[in-house]
């Protein structure tokens, strides 16, 4: 399968999905496929990708606070006997007032630590996640505070403890 075939097959199964292709020129020319699906179709899309390529390799989740929504982009690589591998990014978004997404750990078990990290830092919760414990923040971290959120649930300056670090929030005090 190549990029064009993937786009055709995926587009037939998920006609509502937005699909675009970008290509980096240097140092190694390569096409990257970007897919955006609605939250309700996200798990089905990920399962279909694994069906298309049982050897598909999950890499990482890139999340961001996009104002009224939280976004998650799952990066992976698809491999076939014939043709080049495909760099694939599947993204979706959820409203901040309902920050839930189905886990894909049943499809890509290696997504578990990344989903846990996104829960912890963005407050985007994965329904059905087999292990929701925190990875990085201490056990006494306040509930409802998500360090990478840009809204009022993010870190407040008074929460930062510089612990002798030479950089200070808001500049040095005199």
Phi and psi in degrees as GROMACS dihedral restraints (atoms count N, CA, C in turn):
[ dihedral_restraints ]
;  ai    aj    ak    al  type     phi  dphi    fc
    3     4     5     6     1  -119.0    20    10
    4     5     6     7     1  -177.4    20    10
    6     7     8     9     1   -58.1    20    10
    7     8     9    10     1   -47.3    20    10
    9    10    11    12     1   -63.1    20    10
   10    11    12    13     1   -41.3    20    10
   12    13    14    15     1   -64.5    20    10
   13    14    15    16     1   -42.7    20    10
   15    16    17    18     1   -60.1    20    10
   16    17    18    19     1   -46.2    20    10
   18    19    20    21     1   -60.1    20    10
   19    20    21    22     1   -42.8    20    10
   21    22    23    24     1   -62.8    20    10
   22    23    24    25     1   -51.9    20    10
   24    25    26    27     1   -64.9    20    10
   25    26    27    28     1   -45.3    20    10
   27    28    29    30     1   -66.1    20    10
   28    29    30    31     1   -42.8    20    10
   30    31    32    33     1   -63.7    20    10
   31    32    33    34     1   -32.9    20    10
   33    34    35    36     1   -67.7    20    10
   34    35    36    37     1   -39.1    20    10
   36    37    38    39     1   -77.6    20    10
   37    38    39    40     1   -34.4    20    10
   39    40    41    42     1  -127.7    20    10
   40    41    42    43     1    73.5    20    10
   42    43    44    45     1   -63.9    20    10
   43    44    45    46     1   -21.7    20    10
   45    46    47    48     1   -82.1    20    10
   46    47    48    49     1   -10.1    20    10
   48    49    50    51     1   -70.6    20    10
   49    50    51    52     1   144.9    20    10
   51    52    53    54     1   -91.3    20    10
   52    53    54    55     1   129.9    20    10
   54    55    56    57     1  -130.8    20    10
   55    56    57    58     1   131.7    20    10
   57    58    59    60     1  -141.6    20    10
   58    59    60    61     1   159.5    20    10
   60    61    62    63     1  -123.9    20    10
   61    62    63    64     1   135.3    20    10
   63    64    65    66     1  -122.0    20    10
   64    65    66    67     1   160.7    20    10
   66    67    68    69     1  -138.7    20    10
   67    68    69    70     1   125.6    20    10
   69    70    71    72     1   -88.8    20    10
   70    71    72    73     1   143.2    20    10
   72    73    74    75     1   -92.2    20    10
   73    74    75    76     1   -39.6    20    10
   75    76    77    78     1  -130.9    20    10
   76    77    78    79     1   152.4    20    10
   78    79    80    81     1   -82.2    20    10
   79    80    81    82     1   -16.6    20    10
   81    82    83    84     1  -126.3    20    10
   82    83    84    85     1   108.7    20    10
   84    85    86    87     1   -56.2    20    10
   85    86    87    88     1   131.5    20    10
   87    88    89    90     1  -159.9    20    10
   88    89    90    91     1   139.4    20    10
   90    91    92    93     1   -90.5    20    10
   91    92    93    94     1   144.9    20    10
   93    94    95    96     1  -127.7    20    10
   94    95    96    97     1   132.3    20    10
   96    97    98    99     1  -102.3    20    10
   97    98    99   100     1   127.2    20    10
   99   100   101   102     1  -111.3    20    10
  100   101   102   103     1   122.9    20    10
  102   103   104   105     1  -122.3    20    10
  103   104   105   106     1   134.7    20    10
  105   106   107   108     1  -122.8    20    10
  106   107   108   109     1   126.3    20    10
  108   109   110   111     1  -127.0    20    10
  109   110   111   112     1   157.6    20    10
  111   112   113   114     1   -69.5    20    10
  112   113   114   115     1   153.0    20    10
  114   115   116   117     1   -52.5    20    10
  115   116   117   118     1   -40.6    20    10
  117   118   119   120     1   -66.4    20    10
  118   119   120   121     1   -21.6    20    10
  120   121   122   123     1  -106.9    20    10
  121   122   123   124     1    -2.0    20    10
  123   124   125   126     1   -59.8    20    10
  124   125   126   127     1   -52.3    20    10
  126   127   128   129     1   -62.0    20    10
  127   128   129   130     1   -42.3    20    10
  129   130   131   132     1   -60.3    20    10
  130   131   132   133     1   -39.9    20    10
  132   133   134   135     1   -64.5    20    10
  133   134   135   136     1   -43.3    20    10
  135   136   137   138     1   -65.8    20    10
  136   137   138   139     1   -39.5    20    10
  138   139   140   141     1   -65.4    20    10
  139   140   141   142     1   -38.5    20    10
  141   142   143   144     1   -64.7    20    10
  142   143   144   145     1   -39.4    20    10
  144   145   146   147     1   -60.5    20    10
  145   146   147   148     1   -44.2    20    10
  147   148   149   150     1   -65.8    20    10
  148   149   150   151     1   -32.8    20    10
  150   151   152   153     1   -67.2    20    10
  151   152   153   154     1   -42.8    20    10
  153   154   155   156     1   -63.6    20    10
  154   155   156   157     1   -39.6    20    10
  156   157   158   159     1  -138.7    20    10
  157   158   159   160     1    94.9    20    10
  159   160   161   162     1   -59.9    20    10
  160   161   162   163     1   -18.2    20    10
  162   163   164   165     1   -95.1    20    10
  163   164   165   166     1     8.6    20    10
  165   166   167   168     1   -52.3    20    10
  166   167   168   169     1   135.8    20    10
  168   169   170   171     1  -111.2    20    10
  169   170   171   172     1   117.3    20    10
  171   172   173   174     1   -75.4    20    10
  172   173   174   175     1   141.7    20    10
  174   175   176   177     1  -115.1    20    10
  175   176   177   178     1   -58.6    20    10
  177   178   179   180     1  -164.9    20    10
  178   179   180   181     1   160.5    20    10
  180   181   182   183     1  -111.7    20    10
  181   182   183   184     1   130.3    20    10
  183   184   185   186     1  -108.4    20    10
  184   185   186   187     1   118.5    20    10
  186   187   188   189     1  -112.8    20    10
  187   188   189   190     1   158.7    20    10
  189   190   191   192     1  -158.1    20    10
  190   191   192   193     1   152.9    20    10
  192   193   194   195     1   -85.9    20    10
  193   194   195   196     1   114.4    20    10
  195   196   197   198     1  -107.1    20    10
  196   197   198   199     1    31.3    20    10
  198   199   200   201     1    93.5    20    10
  199   200   201   202     1   -98.2    20    10
  201   202   203   204     1   -82.9    20    10
  202   203   204   205     1   -13.5    20    10
  204   205   206   207     1  -129.3    20    10
  205   206   207   208     1   165.5    20    10
  207   208   209   210     1  -113.2    20    10
  208   209   210   211     1   134.8    20    10
  210   211   212   213     1  -111.5    20    10
  211   212   213   214     1   148.1    20    10
  213   214   215   216     1  -135.7    20    10
  214   215   216   217     1   128.1    20    10
  216   217   218   219     1  -120.7    20    10
  217   218   219   220     1   119.2    20    10
  219   220   221   222     1   -94.9    20    10
  220   221   222   223     1   121.3    20    10
  222   223   224   225     1   -99.4    20    10
  223   224   225   226     1   135.0    20    10
  225   226   227   228     1  -152.6    20    10
  226   227   228   229     1   171.2    20    10
  228   229   230   231     1  -126.0    20    10
  229   230   231   232     1   133.5    20    10
  231   232   233   234     1  -109.5    20    10
  232   233   234   235     1   141.1    20    10
  234   235   236   237     1  -126.1    20    10
  235   236   237   238     1   142.8    20    10
  237   238   239   240     1  -139.2    20    10
  238   239   240   241     1   156.9    20    10
  240   241   242   243     1   -61.0    20    10
  241   242   243   244     1   -41.1    20    10
  243   244   245   246     1  -104.6    20    10
  244   245   246   247     1   136.3    20    10
  246   247   248   249     1    86.6    20    10
  247   248   249   250     1   174.0    20    10
  249   250   251   252     1   -78.6    20    10
  250   251   252   253     1   159.4    20    10
  252   253   254   255     1   -70.0    20    10
  253   254   255   256     1   161.2    20    10
  255   256   257   258     1  -116.8    20    10
  256   257   258   259     1   127.3    20    10
  258   259   260   261     1   -84.7    20    10
  259   260   261   262     1   119.0    20    10
  261   262   263   264     1  -124.3    20    10
  262   263   264   265     1   134.0    20    10
  264   265   266   267     1  -122.1    20    10
  265   266   267   268     1   120.9    20    10
  267   268   269   270     1  -112.0    20    10
  268   269   270   271     1   119.7    20    10
  270   271   272   273     1  -119.7    20    10
  271   272   273   274     1   156.5    20    10
  273   274   275   276     1  -152.7    20    10
  274   275   276   277     1   171.5    20    10
  276   277   278   279     1  -141.1    20    10
  277   278   279   280     1   158.5    20    10
  279   280   281   282     1  -133.9    20    10
  280   281   282   283     1   147.8    20    10
  282   283   284   285     1   -70.8    20    10
  283   284   285   286     1   146.9    20    10
  285   286   287   288     1   -64.2    20    10
  286   287   288   289     1   -25.6    20    10
  288   289   290   291     1   -83.1    20    10
  289   290   291   292     1    -1.6    20    10
  291   292   293   294     1  -149.0    20    10
  292   293   294   295     1    66.6    20    10
  294   295   296   297     1   -81.6    20    10
  295   296   297   298     1    66.9    20    10
  297   298   299   300     1  -127.2    20    10
  298   299   300   301     1   143.6    20    10
  300   301   302   303     1  -145.2    20    10
  301   302   303   304     1   141.9    20    10
  303   304   305   306     1   -69.4    20    10
  304   305   306   307     1   140.6    20    10
  306   307   308   309     1   -66.5    20    10
  307   308   309   310     1   151.7    20    10
  309   310   311   312     1  -113.2    20    10
  310   311   312   313     1    18.0    20    10
  312   313   314   315     1   -67.0    20    10
  313   314   315   316     1   -19.1    20    10
  315   316   317   318     1   -74.8    20    10
  316   317   318   319     1   -22.4    20    10
  318   319   320   321     1   -97.1    20    10
  319   320   321   322     1   -47.3    20    10
  321   322   323   324     1  -123.9    20    10
  322   323   324   325     1    88.3    20    10
  324   325   326   327     1   -55.3    20    10
  325   326   327   328     1   -29.3    20    10
  327   328   329   330     1   -70.6    20    10
  328   329   330   331     1    -5.1    20    10
  330   331   332   333     1   -76.7    20    10
  331   332   333   334     1   -12.6    20    10
  333   334   335   336     1   -53.8    20    10
  334   335   336   337     1   -54.8    20    10
  336   337   338   339     1   -64.1    20    10
  337   338   339   340     1   -29.6    20    10
  339   340   341   342     1   -73.9    20    10
  340   341   342   343     1   -38.7    20    10
  342   343   344   345     1   -65.9    20    10
  343   344   345   346     1   -39.0    20    10
  345   346   347   348     1   -61.4    20    10
  346   347   348   349     1   -42.4    20    10
  348   349   350   351     1   -62.9    20    10
  349   350   351   352     1   -43.9    20    10
  351   352   353   354     1   -63.9    20    10
  352   353   354   355     1   -40.3    20    10
  354   355   356   357     1   -58.0    20    10
  355   356   357   358     1   -46.8    20    10
  357   358   359   360     1   -67.3    20    10
  358   359   360   361     1   -42.6    20    10
  360   361   362   363     1   -94.9    20    10
  361   362   363   364     1   -21.5    20    10
  363   364   365   366     1  -118.6    20    10
  364   365   366   367     1   -17.2    20    10
  366   367   368   369     1    73.8    20    10
  367   368   369   370     1    25.4    20    10
  369   370   371   372     1   -96.1    20    10
  370   371   372   373     1   112.0    20    10
  372   373   374   375     1   -97.1    20    10
  373   374   375   376     1   140.7    20    10
  375   376   377   378     1  -104.9    20    10
  376   377   378   379     1   111.9    20    10
  378   379   380   381     1   -69.0    20    10
  379   380   381   382     1   129.0    20    10
  381   382   383   384     1    86.6    20    10
  382   383   384   385     1     5.8    20    10
  384   385   386   387     1   -61.8    20    10
  385   386   387   388     1   130.1    20    10
  387   388   389   390     1   -72.1    20    10
  388   389   390   391     1   -21.2    20    10
  390   391   392   393     1  -144.5    20    10
  391   392   393   394     1    94.9    20    10
  393   394   395   396     1   -87.5    20    10
  394   395   396   397     1     7.3    20    10
  396   397   398   399     1   -59.9    20    10
  397   398   399   400     1   157.4    20    10
  399   400   401   402     1   -68.3    20    10
  400   401   402   403     1   153.6    20    10
  402   403   404   405     1  -106.9    20    10
  403   404   405   406     1   -41.6    20    10
  405   406   407   408     1  -116.5    20    10
  406   407   408   409     1   -39.8    20    10
  408   409   410   411     1   -77.5    20    10
  409   410   411   412     1   147.8    20    10
  411   412   413   414     1   -66.6    20    10
  412   413   414   415     1   159.0    20    10
  414   415   416   417     1   -59.8    20    10
  415   416   417   418     1   -29.7    20    10
  417   418   419   420     1   -90.0    20    10
  418   419   420   421     1    12.0    20    10
  420   421   422   423     1   -62.0    20    10
  421   422   423   424     1   137.2    20    10
  423   424   425   426     1   -64.4    20    10
  424   425   426   427     1   134.5    20    10
  426   427   428   429     1   -63.8    20    10
  427   428   429   430     1   144.7    20    10
  429   430   431   432     1    80.9    20    10
  430   431   432   433     1     4.6    20    10
  432   433   434   435     1  -111.0    20    10
  433   434   435   436     1   119.9    20    10
  435   436   437   438     1  -118.9    20    10
  436   437   438   439     1   109.7    20    10
  438   439   440   441     1   -55.2    20    10
  439   440   441   442     1   -28.4    20    10
  441   442   443   444     1  -101.8    20    10
  442   443   444   445     1     7.8    20    10
  444   445   446   447     1   -78.9    20    10
  445   446   447   448     1   146.0    20    10
  447   448   449   450     1   -97.3    20    10
  448   449   450   451     1    -0.9    20    10
  450   451   452   453     1   -99.3    20    10
  451   452   453   454     1  -163.2    20    10
  453   454   455   456     1   -72.2    20    10
  454   455   456   457     1    -1.5    20    10
  456   457   458   459     1   -93.9    20    10
  457   458   459   460     1     1.9    20    10
  459   460   461   462     1   -82.6    20    10
  460   461   462   463     1  -175.4    20    10
  462   463   464   465     1   -71.0    20    10
  463   464   465   466     1   135.8    20    10
  465   466   467   468     1   -96.4    20    10
  466   467   468   469     1   147.7    20    10
  468   469   470   471     1   -53.1    20    10
  469   470   471   472     1   -35.1    20    10
  471   472   473   474     1   -69.5    20    10
  472   473   474   475     1   -12.1    20    10
  474   475   476   477     1   -82.6    20    10
  475   476   477   478     1   -16.6    20    10
  477   478   479   480     1   -78.0    20    10
  478   479   480   481     1   128.1    20    10
  480   481   482   483     1  -113.3    20    10
  481   482   483   484     1   110.4    20    10
  483   484   485   486     1   -74.0    20    10
  484   485   486   487     1   -22.0    20    10
  486   487   488   489     1    46.8    20    10
  487   488   489   490     1    46.2    20    10
  489   490   491   492     1    81.4    20    10
  490   491   492   493     1     4.7    20    10
  492   493   494   495     1   -67.7    20    10
  493   494   495   496     1   139.2    20    10
  495   496   497   498     1   -68.3    20    10
  496   497   498   499     1   -17.1    20    10
  498   499   500   501     1   -97.7    20    10
  499   500   501   502     1   135.5    20    10
  501   502   503   504     1  -122.6    20    10
  502   503   504   505     1   144.7    20    10
  504   505   506   507     1   -69.2    20    10
  505   506   507   508     1   131.9    20    10
  507   508   509   510     1    75.5    20    10
  508   509   510   511     1    12.1    20    10
  510   511   512   513     1    86.6    20    10
  511   512   513   514     1   170.8    20    10
  513   514   515   516     1   -72.1    20    10
  514   515   516   517     1   142.3    20    10
  516   517   518   519     1   -90.8    20    10
  517   518   519   520     1   143.2    20    10
